[in-house]
Amino acid sequence: MTTEERVDRLVRDADPGGLGVVGDLAGVKQTLLEDIMSESLVRRAVGKPRRRLLWVRRFAGVMTAAAVLVSVVPVSMALRGQAEGGGVSPIVSAGAGVVFSPWAMEAAQRNPRLLIDRAGWTVAALYGFAEEQGMVRFRRGGRELEMNWYPAYAYADRYSGQRVDGPAKSVRVDGWPAALFQSLNGDFTVLVRPRDNVVVEMKTSGNWSRKDVDRVLADIVRVDARTWLAVLPAEMVVPVRERAAKVLADVPLPPGFDVAALEEIGVSDSYQFAVGVTSRVGCGWIAEWQRARASGDEAGVGRAVEALRGSHGWRVLRDMDRAGDWPEVFWEYADEVVAGTLRSGYVEGLGCR
C-alpha cells in the first residue's frame, strides 16, 4: 500500500459517510501525509527521601493514579466514534462537548502528545504537563511504558547515558528516528530524536521482549492537542477551580492567595495536582510568617503558625499520606515553622518560587 493510499484509508476511516466527525479532513490528511513522509524531521514511593522534592513529585503519586485509569482506544477508532465491540469510544465520550481551557490547549501544544494507538492501554499517571520536563505512564496488564520529555538540548546527554548498556539500534516512532537500548536487567529505553524542541525518552517496565517493544512502537502516534486531552481521565481535565475547591475544602488560605494562578499546575493526575496546590498554600503561609516576624506583627505570626500546625488535619494531606510521601515533606517544614525556625532548604523542598 502506498503512502497516499494509507492516508486516504485513515481519512475515510476517520469519517465514514462524510459525517464531518473530525472537521476539516483535508487538513487532517495533509498533516498525516507530512508526518509520514517526513524523513528529515528529526510506585508508591519505596523510600522516604523527604528532602528530595523532585524525586517525590515524580514517583509518589503513581499508586494513587492507578485508581483513575482510562482506556486509550485506537485513535482511528476514536475518530469514528466506535471502539472494539461497537461501543462508543471513551475518547469521544470524554472529549465531545467538553470545552478545554485555552491554557490547557496551549500547554498540550507544547507536549509531545504521543499515544499508544491500541486498545487496552491505559493512562496511569501524568505530571509536568505544562513544564519543560514531564512524564506520562501507560499501562496494559503487567507492562508499563513511561514517556518522559525534556528540552531538546538534553538529547546528547540522554543518549550518552544510555550507551553504557551497549550500542543503539535504529527504530522509528510515529515515523520519527529513534534509538533503542536494552539494559542489563532487560528493560528497554527508546530515545526519540528532538522534535519541536522536545526530546522523548521511553522506558519499559515489566516483562517485555524485543518483539513486544517493536509492536508497541509501531502503534504509537502523535495526535492533536484536543485528542490528547480527551484521552486523559476526566478528573485530570476538570476545570482547575472545581478541582481546587475540593482540595482546599478545609484548608485555610494565606493572605493574597490567588486560586486563578493554580492554572499553572496544568493537567495532571489527582496526586500531582494536590501536590501543586498544597505546595502553593504552604509557601504562601511561610512567606506570611516571614513577613510578620520581620515587621513585628505577632498576630500575623500566630495566624501562620496555627494554619501550618493545622495542616496535620487537612483532609487532602491525610488522604495523600496513604499513597506517597508528599505530606511528610510538607509537615516536616510546617513543624519547623511552628517551632519557630526554618531551614532555607524549604524553598526546594516545597517547590516555592
C-alpha positions as CSV (number, residue, x, y, z in Angstrom):
1,M,0.0,0.0,0.0
2,T,1.4,3.4,-1.0
3,T,1.7,6.3,1.5
4,E,-1.1,8.1,-0.3
5,E,-3.3,5.1,-0.1
6,R,-2.6,4.7,3.6
7,V,-3.5,8.3,4.2
8,D,-6.7,8.0,2.2
9,R,-7.7,5.0,4.2
10,L,-7.1,6.7,7.5
11,V,-9.1,9.7,6.4
12,R,-12.0,7.5,5.2
13,D,-12.0,5.6,8.5
14,A,-12.0,8.8,10.5
15,D,-15.2,10.0,8.8
16,P,-17.3,7.2,7.3
17,G,-20.1,8.5,5.1
18,G,-18.8,12.0,5.2
19,L,-20.4,12.8,8.6
20,G,-17.9,15.5,9.4
21,V,-16.9,13.9,12.7
22,V,-13.3,15.3,12.6
23,G,-14.0,18.6,10.8
24,D,-11.6,19.6,8.0
25,L,-10.4,16.2,6.8
26,A,-8.3,17.8,4.1
27,G,-6.2,19.3,6.9
28,V,-6.0,16.0,8.7
29,K,-4.9,14.3,5.5
30,Q,-2.2,16.8,4.9
31,T,-0.9,16.6,8.5
32,L,-0.8,12.8,8.3
33,L,0.9,12.9,5.0
34,E,3.6,15.3,6.2
35,D,4.2,13.3,9.3
36,I,4.5,10.0,7.4
37,M,6.6,11.4,4.6
38,S,9.0,13.5,6.6
39,E,12.4,11.9,6.8
40,S,14.5,14.9,7.7
41,L,12.4,15.9,10.9
42,V,14.2,14.8,13.1
43,R,5.1,3.1,42.6
44,R,4.1,4.2,45.7
45,A,7.5,5.7,46.7
46,V,9.5,2.9,48.4
47,G,11.9,5.1,50.4
48,K,11.3,8.3,52.2
49,P,13.7,10.9,50.7
50,R,11.8,13.7,52.4
51,R,14.2,16.4,51.2
52,R,14.1,15.4,47.5
53,L,11.0,17.1,46.2
54,L,11.7,16.3,42.6
55,W,12.0,12.6,43.4
56,V,8.9,12.7,45.4
57,R,6.9,14.6,42.8
58,R,7.9,12.2,40.2
59,F,7.1,8.9,41.9
60,A,4.9,9.5,45.0
61,G,1.6,9.6,43.2
62,V,2.0,6.5,40.9
63,M,-0.1,4.2,43.1
64,T,-2.8,6.8,43.6
65,A,-3.0,7.4,39.9
66,A,-3.9,3.7,39.3
67,A,-7.4,4.5,40.7
68,V,-8.1,6.8,37.8
69,L,-7.1,4.7,34.8
70,V,-8.7,5.4,31.5
71,S,-8.7,3.2,28.4
72,V,-6.7,4.5,25.4
73,V,-8.5,3.2,22.4
74,P,-7.1,3.4,18.9
75,V,-7.2,7.0,17.6
76,S,-8.7,6.0,14.3
77,M,-11.5,4.2,16.2
78,A,-12.0,7.3,18.4
79,L,-12.5,9.5,15.4
80,R,-15.1,7.1,14.1
81,G,-16.8,7.1,17.4
82,Q,-16.6,3.3,17.6
83,A,-14.4,1.2,19.8
84,E,-13.8,-2.5,19.5
85,G,-17.2,-4.3,20.0
86,G,-19.1,-1.4,18.6
87,G,-19.3,0.6,21.8
88,V,-18.8,4.4,22.0
89,S,-15.2,5.3,22.2
90,P,-14.0,6.7,25.6
91,I,-12.1,9.4,23.7
92,V,-15.4,10.7,22.1
93,S,-17.4,10.4,25.3
94,A,-14.6,12.2,27.3
95,G,-13.9,14.9,24.7
96,A,-17.2,15.6,22.9
97,G,-18.8,18.8,24.1
98,V,-16.0,19.4,26.6
99,V,-14.5,22.9,26.5
100,F,-10.9,22.7,27.4
101,S,-9.3,25.9,28.8
102,P,-7.2,27.9,26.4
103,W,-4.3,27.4,28.8
104,A,-4.7,23.7,28.7
105,M,-4.8,23.6,25.0
106,E,-1.7,25.8,24.7
107,A,0.2,23.6,27.1
108,A,-0.9,20.5,25.2
109,Q,0.5,22.0,22.0
110,R,4.0,22.1,23.7
111,N,3.6,18.5,24.9
112,P,4.8,15.6,22.7
113,R,1.2,14.2,22.6
114,L,2.2,10.7,21.8
115,L,-0.4,7.9,22.4
116,I,-0.4,4.1,22.1
117,D,-2.9,3.5,19.3
118,R,-4.1,0.1,20.6
119,A,-7.0,-0.9,22.8
120,G,-6.2,-2.0,26.3
121,W,-3.5,0.6,27.2
122,T,-4.4,3.0,30.0
123,V,-3.1,6.3,31.2
124,A,-1.8,5.6,34.8
125,A,0.0,8.8,35.8
126,L,0.9,12.2,34.5
127,Y,2.9,15.1,35.8
128,G,4.8,18.1,34.4
129,F,2.2,18.6,31.7
130,A,2.9,22.3,31.3
131,E,6.6,22.1,32.1
132,E,9.8,21.6,30.1
133,Q,10.1,18.2,31.8
134,G,7.2,15.8,32.3
135,M,6.1,12.2,32.3
136,V,3.1,10.2,31.2
137,R,2.9,6.5,32.2
138,F,0.8,4.0,30.1
139,R,-0.1,0.5,31.4
140,R,-1.5,-2.6,29.9
141,G,-1.7,-5.7,32.1
142,G,1.7,-6.2,33.7
143,R,3.5,-4.0,31.3
144,E,4.2,-0.3,31.6
145,L,5.7,2.3,29.2
146,E,6.8,5.6,30.6
147,M,7.3,8.5,28.3
148,N,9.4,11.3,29.7
149,W,10.1,14.5,27.8
150,Y,12.9,17.0,28.1
151,P,14.1,20.1,26.3
152,A,15.8,19.2,23.0
153,Y,19.3,20.2,24.3
154,A,19.2,17.3,26.7
155,Y,19.3,14.8,23.9
156,A,23.1,14.4,23.8
157,D,23.4,13.7,27.5
158,R,20.4,11.3,27.5
159,Y,22.0,9.4,24.6
160,S,25.4,9.2,26.2
161,G,23.9,8.0,29.4
162,Q,22.2,5.1,27.6
163,R,25.3,3.9,25.6
164,V,26.8,2.4,28.8
165,D,24.4,-0.5,28.2
166,G,25.6,-1.1,24.7
167,P,25.2,0.3,21.1
168,A,21.9,1.7,20.0
169,K,19.6,0.0,17.4
170,S,17.8,2.3,15.0
171,V,14.0,2.3,15.3
172,R,11.2,4.7,14.4
173,V,8.4,6.2,16.5
174,D,5.5,7.7,14.5
175,G,7.8,7.8,11.5
176,W,10.5,9.6,13.6
177,P,14.1,8.4,14.0
178,A,14.8,6.9,17.4
179,A,17.4,4.8,19.2
180,L,16.7,1.6,21.1
181,F,18.8,0.5,24.0
182,Q,18.4,-2.6,26.3
183,S,19.8,-2.5,29.8
184,L,21.5,-5.4,31.6
185,N,18.3,-6.1,33.5
186,G,16.3,-6.5,30.3
187,D,14.4,-3.2,30.3
188,F,14.3,-1.2,27.1
189,T,14.8,2.5,26.6
190,V,13.8,4.3,23.4
191,L,15.2,7.8,22.8
192,V,13.4,9.8,20.1
193,R,15.3,12.5,18.3
194,P,14.2,16.0,19.2
195,R,11.0,17.2,17.5
196,D,9.6,20.7,18.0
197,N,12.3,21.4,20.6
198,V,11.4,18.4,22.7
199,V,13.1,15.0,23.2
200,V,11.1,12.0,24.3
201,E,12.6,9.1,26.3
202,M,10.5,6.0,26.7
203,K,11.2,3.3,29.3
204,T,9.7,-0.1,29.7
205,S,9.0,-2.0,32.9
206,G,7.5,-5.4,33.3
207,N,8.0,-8.4,31.1
208,W,8.9,-7.1,27.6
209,S,10.6,-8.8,24.7
210,R,12.1,-7.0,21.7
211,K,9.1,-8.2,19.7
212,D,6.7,-6.6,22.2
213,V,8.7,-3.3,22.0
214,D,8.6,-3.3,18.2
215,R,4.8,-3.9,18.2
216,V,4.1,-1.1,20.6
217,L,6.4,1.4,18.8
218,A,4.5,0.7,15.6
219,D,1.3,1.6,17.4
220,I,2.5,5.0,18.8
221,V,1.0,8.0,17.1
222,R,1.2,11.7,17.5
223,V,-2.2,13.4,17.9
224,D,-3.6,16.9,18.1
225,A,-4.0,18.8,21.4
226,R,-7.7,18.2,21.8
227,T,-7.4,14.4,21.1
228,W,-4.6,14.2,23.7
229,L,-6.7,16.0,26.3
230,A,-9.8,13.9,25.6
231,V,-7.9,10.7,26.2
232,L,-6.9,11.6,29.7
233,P,-9.0,10.6,32.7
234,A,-11.9,13.0,33.1
235,E,-10.7,14.1,36.6
236,M,-7.5,15.3,35.1
237,V,-9.2,17.8,32.8
238,V,-11.9,19.1,35.2
239,P,-11.7,23.0,35.4
240,V,-9.0,24.0,37.8
241,R,-11.3,26.0,40.1
242,E,-13.5,22.9,40.5
243,R,-10.6,20.7,41.3
244,A,-9.0,23.2,43.6
245,A,-12.3,23.7,45.6
246,K,-12.2,20.0,46.6
247,V,-8.5,20.1,47.6
248,L,-9.0,23.4,49.5
249,A,-12.2,22.4,51.2
250,D,-10.8,22.6,54.8
251,V,-7.5,24.4,54.0
252,P,-7.0,28.0,55.3
253,L,-5.6,30.2,52.6
254,P,-2.7,32.6,53.2
255,P,-3.3,36.4,52.5
256,G,-3.4,37.2,48.8
257,F,-3.7,33.6,47.7
258,D,-4.7,33.6,44.0
259,V,-6.8,30.5,43.1
260,A,-6.7,31.5,39.4
261,A,-2.9,31.1,39.4
262,L,-3.4,27.4,40.0
263,E,-3.9,27.1,36.3
264,E,-0.2,27.0,36.1
265,I,-0.2,23.5,37.6
266,G,-1.8,22.2,34.4
267,V,-3.3,18.9,33.6
268,S,-2.1,16.2,36.0
269,D,-3.2,13.2,38.0
270,S,-5.0,13.9,41.2
271,Y,-2.0,13.3,43.4
272,Q,0.3,15.7,41.5
273,F,-2.4,18.3,41.3
274,A,-2.8,18.2,45.1
275,V,1.0,18.5,45.4
276,G,0.9,21.6,43.3
277,V,-2.0,23.2,45.2
278,T,-0.7,22.4,48.8
279,S,2.8,23.5,47.8
280,R,1.5,26.9,46.9
281,V,-0.5,27.1,50.1
282,G,2.4,26.1,52.3
283,C,4.8,28.5,50.6
284,G,2.2,31.3,51.0
285,W,1.9,30.7,54.7
286,I,5.7,30.6,55.2
287,A,6.0,33.9,53.3
288,E,3.4,35.4,55.6
289,W,5.1,34.0,58.7
290,Q,8.4,35.5,57.5
291,R,6.8,38.9,56.7
292,A,5.0,39.0,60.1
293,R,8.2,38.2,62.0
294,A,10.2,40.8,60.2
295,S,7.6,43.5,60.8
296,G,6.8,42.6,64.4
297,D,3.3,41.5,63.5
298,E,2.7,39.0,66.3
299,A,-0.9,38.4,65.2
300,G,0.2,37.6,61.7
301,V,2.9,35.2,63.1
302,G,0.2,33.5,65.1
303,R,-2.1,33.0,62.2
304,A,0.6,31.5,60.0
305,V,1.7,29.2,62.8
306,E,-1.9,28.0,63.5
307,A,-2.5,27.4,59.8
308,L,0.6,25.3,59.4
309,R,0.1,23.4,62.7
310,G,-3.4,22.6,61.5
311,S,-2.1,21.1,58.2
312,H,-1.8,17.7,60.0
313,G,-5.6,17.6,59.9
314,W,-6.1,18.8,56.3
315,R,-8.1,16.1,54.5
316,V,-6.1,16.4,51.3
317,L,-2.8,15.7,53.0
318,R,-4.2,12.9,55.2
319,D,-5.6,11.2,52.0
320,M,-2.3,11.7,50.2
321,D,-0.3,10.2,53.1
322,R,-1.8,6.8,52.3
323,A,-0.3,6.9,48.8
324,G,3.0,8.8,48.9
325,D,5.5,10.9,50.9
326,W,4.5,14.4,50.0
327,P,2.5,15.1,53.2
328,E,5.6,14.1,55.3
329,V,7.7,16.5,53.3
330,F,5.1,19.3,53.9
331,W,4.6,18.5,57.6
332,E,8.4,18.5,58.3
333,Y,8.7,22.1,57.2
334,A,5.4,23.1,58.7
335,D,6.5,21.8,62.1
336,E,9.7,23.8,61.8
337,V,7.7,27.0,61.4
338,V,5.6,26.0,64.4
339,A,8.8,25.5,66.4
340,G,10.0,29.0,65.4
341,T,12.7,28.0,63.0
342,L,13.0,27.1,59.3
343,R,15.8,25.8,57.1
344,S,16.5,27.5,53.8
345,G,16.0,24.2,52.1
346,Y,12.3,24.7,52.3
347,V,12.4,26.6,49.0
348,E,13.5,23.5,47.1
349,G,11.7,21.1,49.4
350,L,8.3,22.6,48.9
351,G,8.9,24.0,45.4
352,C,8.5,27.6,46.5
353,R,9.2,30.3,43.9
